[in-house]
Structure formats: C-alpha cells, structure tokens
C-alpha cells in the first residue's frame, strides 16, 4: 500500500509540473502578442527588470528562471500539507529525491492536499494546509513566473523572485529552517535594494508598513510557539495538557484582535486565524523566520557583499545540522 501511495504522490507531482511547463511561454512573446492585456504586459515587463536586477545586483543565478510566464487559472500553484504531533512542535518530515527531507508535502490539486491532510488528522496529528504561490525546482529546471504571483504588489513580486532564486543559489538537503532563513534574508535585502533604486515613495511606505505588520505577526506567533514549547516540556496528564494548549490558542486569538486594533482594523491575517491554530500551523510560520536575524547579521559582517555572503553560507551548508545550530543559535 505504501508503495502505491508513493507512486500516486509522485505521479501527481510529475503531472502538475508538466502542466506548469506546458502552459509556460517566454515573457518576450507575451509582450509582443497582440492579445496580451496592457496591465499584464506592464507587469511582465517589470518582472524582466526585477529578474535582471536579481542577477546583476544580488549575484543570484543568471538563467532562464522567471523569464517565462504561465497562467494556471487558479490562485495557488500547490497546496502544502504540514503535520505535527498534538504535543510537539517539530514538523513531520517527508524525504524526496533532490530536495532531501522537508517538513511538508505539496499537492498540485487542493482536493488531493485536503484528502491527505484528513488522513493525517485521522491518525491524531495536528494538520495545516496552506496554498503556495510559487516554488523552486532548485535550479534543475527553469521555473516560470505564475499568475499566482502577479496579484501581489511590485515589492512582493520582487521578493518572491529573489526568495526562489536564493534557493537555487544555495540549498542544503534536510534543513528546512536553514534554507528558508537564508532565502528570506536574501529576499528582504533584495527588496530593500530594489525599492531604493527603482521604487517610489509610496511603494516604500506601503512595503515598510507591510513589513512592520508581518514582523509583529511573526513575533506574536513565535511567542505563542514558545509558550507551547514550554508547556509540552511539562509532565502533565493528557487532558490537562490539552486544556492548557486550548487556553493558549484562545489567548492567541485575543492577542491578534488587540493587534488588529493597533493596525487600525487591517484584516490581512484574518484568513490565517480562521484555521485551528495548531502545532503544524504555528511551526509552518516560525520555521521560515527563526534564522533570519542570524543571516542578516552575517550579511552585515560581509559589508553587504552578496557574493561573499553566499560563500560564507555555503561553508555553513557543509556543516552538520547540529554544527549549524550551534553557529546560528
């Protein structure tokens, strides 16, 4: 049964990737096509400028990734399934060729992702399903830009391209926290430089406000994650443990409502709080952010020299997971 399940999973992965390739077309062709919408043409022209900036100013790989475009006619390209035990915050890991072991499984159809999530939930695991706008094939193939990205602001489009190219620049098998911390640090520095050179005052202000809200959201979630971590380290009866866990989750919702008031009612994170707020959901957020301050300090130590920063990170990538943890904290 497990063999058949694995074959089915890889089958949908291959089929989904093939769909992306089949619908991809060079952006240069979209730009000259008479039926291309003017708004789309303008955004795609901007994407090419961002793509050139990524290689010329950030020393990211210079290849054909994000120089083509595909309209998948859906809001996300894949849906990732995260899972964790009820009283643990470590994500369940799955291992794949090339990518190594990661804390999620991706599905190109939302129904497939939900079916797998339901299966894991029936096993007693905390489960979270999150839609993903883009992913990287880690340089094995040229990744196209997708319609799932273009609804974002220019700064966020740039950030996503920088993030995914960073995975092509450096990827360490089996260490999701390291990989995502590195890519997010590159993303943040890249957007800062992009806006400094190409953005206007309004774009800079809007991005700064967005970053402030995101940082405050992450601080909130990380604080609750730490509360739960301390709780799970205690020796308690399961019923008492669950009761305290539920109380912390309720507290998180209350703290978010207070944060919304500080934001003047901004509701951009409401959809996230509709979920269960379980271990898998919390870990899915914090895994991407825990090591970002370390990488930002490392970049500063190299005076903002991206190539030197990449070389230093590559040295870290050669270490064992435990050695990297000691260095990065």
C-alpha positions in Angstrom: 0.0 0.0 0.0 2.8 2.4 0.9 4.4 1.8 -2.5 1.2 2.5 -4.3 0.7 5.7 -2.3 4.2 6.9 -3.1 3.7 6.2 -6.8 0.5 8.1 -6.7 2.1 11.1 -5.0 5.0 11.2 -7.4 2.5 10.8 -10.3 0.6 13.9 -9.3 3.8 15.8 -8.8 5.0 14.9 -12.3 1.6 15.7 -13.8 1.4 19.1 -12.0 4.9 20.1 -13.1 4.2 19.1 -16.7 1.1 21.3 -16.6 3.3 24.3 -15.5 5.8 23.6 -18.3 3.0 23.1 -20.9 1.4 26.5 -20.1 4.7 28.4 -19.9 5.7 30.8 -22.7 8.7 33.2 -22.8 7.7 36.6 -21.4 9.2 38.3 -24.5 6.5 36.5 -26.6 3.8 37.6 -24.2 5.0 41.2 -24.5 4.6 41.3 -28.3 1.4 39.2 -28.5 -1.5 41.5 -29.7 -4.0 39.9 -27.3 -1.9 40.4 -24.2 -3.8 42.7 -21.8 -2.0 46.0 -21.2 -2.0 45.6 -17.4 -0.4 42.1 -17.8 2.1 43.4 -20.3 3.2 46.2 -17.9 3.7 43.7 -15.0 5.6 41.2 -17.2 7.9 44.0 -18.3 8.5 44.8 -14.7 9.3 41.2 -13.9 12.0 41.1 -16.5 13.6 44.2 -14.9 13.4 42.5 -11.5 14.9 39.4 -12.9 17.8 41.3 -14.4 18.3 43.1 -11.1 18.4 39.8 -9.2 21.5 38.7 -11.1 23.2 42.0 -11.7 22.7 43.5 -8.2 22.2 40.5 -5.9 24.6 38.0 -7.6 21.7 35.4 -7.9 21.8 32.7 -10.6 21.6 34.1 -14.2 19.4 31.6 -16.0 16.0 31.5 -17.7 14.0 31.1 -14.5 11.3 33.7 -14.2 11.8 34.8 -17.8 8.7 32.9 -18.9 5.1 33.1 -17.7 2.2 30.6 -17.2 -1.4 31.3 -16.3 -2.6 28.3 -14.4 -6.0 29.9 -13.8 -6.1 29.1 -10.1 -5.0 31.1 -7.0 -2.1 28.8 -6.0 0.3 26.5 -7.8 0.5 24.0 -5.0 -1.0 23.4 -1.6 1.4 22.3 1.1 0.4 19.9 3.9 2.1 20.3 7.3 1.7 18.0 10.3 2.9 17.7 13.8 2.1 15.6 16.9 -0.6 17.1 19.3 2.0 18.0 21.9 5.1 18.6 19.8 6.2 21.4 17.6 8.5 19.5 15.3 7.0 19.2 11.8 6.6 15.7 10.4 9.2 15.2 7.6 9.0 13.5 4.2 12.0 12.7 2.1 12.3 13.1 -1.7 14.9 12.9 -4.4 17.0 16.1 -4.8 15.1 18.1 -2.2 16.0 15.8 0.7 13.8 15.7 3.8 11.3 18.6 4.3 8.6 19.4 6.7 5.7 19.3 4.2 4.2 17.6 1.2 3.0 19.6 -1.8 0.0 18.8 -4.0 -1.0 20.5 -7.2 -4.7 19.9 -6.5 -6.3 21.4 -3.4 -8.6 18.4 -3.1 -5.6 16.0 -3.0 -3.9 18.1 -0.3 -7.0 18.1 1.8 -7.6 14.4 1.4 -4.0 13.7 2.6 -4.5 16.2 5.5 -7.7 14.4 6.5 -5.8 11.1 6.5 -3.1 12.6 8.8 -5.7 14.1 11.1 -7.4 10.8 11.4 -4.1 9.5 12.7 -4.3 12.1 15.5 -1.9 14.6 14.1 -2.3 18.4 14.1 -2.6 19.3 10.4 -2.4 22.6 8.4 -2.9 23.1 4.6 -1.5 26.3 3.1 -1.7 27.5 -0.5 1.7 28.4 -2.1 2.1 31.0 -4.9 5.4 29.7 -6.2 8.1 27.1 -5.6 11.6 26.4 -6.8 12.9 23.3 -8.6 16.3 24.3 -7.1 17.9 25.0 -10.5 17.1 21.6 -12.0 14.7 23.3 -14.4 13.9 26.9 -15.4 11.0 28.0 -13.3 8.4 30.2 -14.9 6.6 33.1 -13.2 3.0 32.2 -12.5 -0.3 34.1 -12.4 -0.5 33.2 -8.8 2.2 35.8 -8.1 1.1 38.7 -10.2 -1.8 39.8 -7.9 0.9 40.9 -5.4 2.5 44.4 -5.1 5.7 45.1 -7.1 7.8 44.8 -3.9 6.3 41.4 -3.0 6.7 40.1 -6.6 10.3 41.1 -6.4 10.7 39.5 -3.0 9.2 36.2 -4.2 11.6 36.1 -7.2 14.6 36.8 -5.0 13.5 34.2 -2.5 13.1 31.4 -5.0 16.3 32.3 -6.8 18.1 32.2 -3.4 17.0 28.5 -3.2 18.8 27.9 -6.5 21.9 29.8 -5.1 22.1 27.6 -2.0 20.0 24.7 -0.8 21.0 22.3 2.0 19.3 18.9 1.9 17.3 18.1 5.0 17.5 21.5 6.8 14.3 23.5 6.0 14.9 26.1 8.7 18.4 26.9 7.3 17.2 27.1 3.7 14.1 29.3 4.5 16.1 31.6 6.8 18.7 32.1 4.1 16.2 32.7 1.3 14.1 35.0 3.4 17.2 37.1 4.4 18.1 37.4 0.7 14.5 38.3 -0.1 14.4 41.1 2.4 17.8 42.6 1.4 16.9 42.3 -2.2 13.6 44.1 -1.9 15.3 46.8 0.2 17.8 47.4 -2.6 15.2 47.1 -5.3 12.9 49.8 -3.7 15.9 52.0 -3.0 16.8 52.0 -6.7 13.5 51.6 -8.5 10.7 52.2 -6.1 8.8 55.4 -5.4 8.0 56.9 -2.1 4.5 55.4 -1.9 5.8 51.9 -2.7 8.5 52.3 0.0 5.9 53.4 2.6 3.5 50.6 1.7 6.2 48.0 1.9 7.5 49.3 5.2 4.0 49.2 6.7 3.6 45.6 5.3 6.9 44.6 6.8 6.0 46.1 10.2 2.7 44.2 10.3 4.4 40.9 9.2 7.1 41.3 11.8 4.5 41.9 14.6 2.5 38.9 13.4 5.6 36.7 13.5 6.6 38.0 17.0 3.0 37.2 18.2 3.1 33.7 16.7 6.6 33.0 17.9 5.7 34.0 21.4 2.8 31.6 21.5 5.0 28.9 19.9 7.5 29.3 22.8 4.6 29.1 25.3 3.5 25.8 23.8 7.1 24.5 23.7 7.4 25.2 27.5 4.0 23.6 28.1 4.9 20.4 26.2 8.1 20.0 28.2 6.0 19.6 31.4 4.8 16.3 32.8 1.0 16.5 32.8 -2.0 14.3 32.2 -3.1 14.5 28.5 -6.4 16.1 29.5 -4.6 18.9 31.4 -2.1 19.3 28.6 -4.9 19.7 26.1 -6.8 22.1 28.3 -3.8 24.4 28.6 -3.0 24.1 24.9 -6.5 25.3 24.1 -6.2 28.2 26.5 -3.0 29.3 24.8 -4.7 29.1 21.4 -7.7 31.2 22.7 -5.2 33.7 24.0 -3.5 33.9 20.6 -6.8 34.9 19.0 -7.4 37.5 21.7 -3.9 39.0 21.2 -4.5 39.1 17.4 -7.7 41.2 17.9 -5.7 43.6 20.0 -3.0 43.8 17.3 -5.7 44.5 14.7 -6.8 47.5 16.7 -3.3 48.8 16.7 -3.3 48.3 12.9 -6.5 50.3 12.5 -8.6 47.3 11.7 -6.3 45.9 9.0 -7.6 42.3 8.4 -4.9 40.8 6.2 -4.2 37.9 8.6 -7.8 37.0 9.3 -7.7 34.1 6.9 -4.8 32.6 8.8 -6.7 32.9 12.1 -9.7 31.1 10.7 -7.7 27.9 10.9 -7.2 25.7 14.0 -4.0 27.5 15.2 -2.5 24.1 15.9 1.1 23.0 16.2 1.5 22.4 12.4 0.2 25.9 11.6 2.4 27.6 14.1 5.5 25.7 13.1 4.9 26.4 9.4 5.3 30.1 10.1 8.2 30.1 12.6 10.3 27.6 10.5 10.6 30.3 7.8 11.7 33.0 10.2 13.7 31.7 13.1 17.2 32.0 11.4 16.6 35.3 9.5 18.3 37.6 12.1 21.4 35.4 12.0 21.7 35.6 8.2 21.1 39.3 8.4 23.9 39.7 10.8 26.1 37.5 8.6 25.4 39.7 5.6 26.3 42.8 7.6 29.6 41.2 8.7 30.4 40.9 5.0 29.5 44.6 4.4 26.6 43.7 2.2 28.7 41.9 -0.4 26.2 39.3 -1.6 28.8 37.0 -3.3 30.9 36.9 -0.1 27.8 36.3 1.9 26.8 33.3 -0.3 30.3 31.9 0.1 30.0 32.1 3.9 26.6 30.5 3.8 27.9 27.7 1.6 30.5 26.9 4.2 27.8 26.6 6.8 25.9 24.4 4.4 28.8 21.9 4.5 28.4 21.5 8.3 26.2 19.0 10.1 22.8 20.2 11.2 23.9 20.3 14.8 27.1 22.3 14.0 24.9 24.8 12.1 22.6 25.1 15.0 25.5 26.0 17.3 26.7 28.7 14.9 23.3 30.2 14.1 21.8 29.9 17.5 
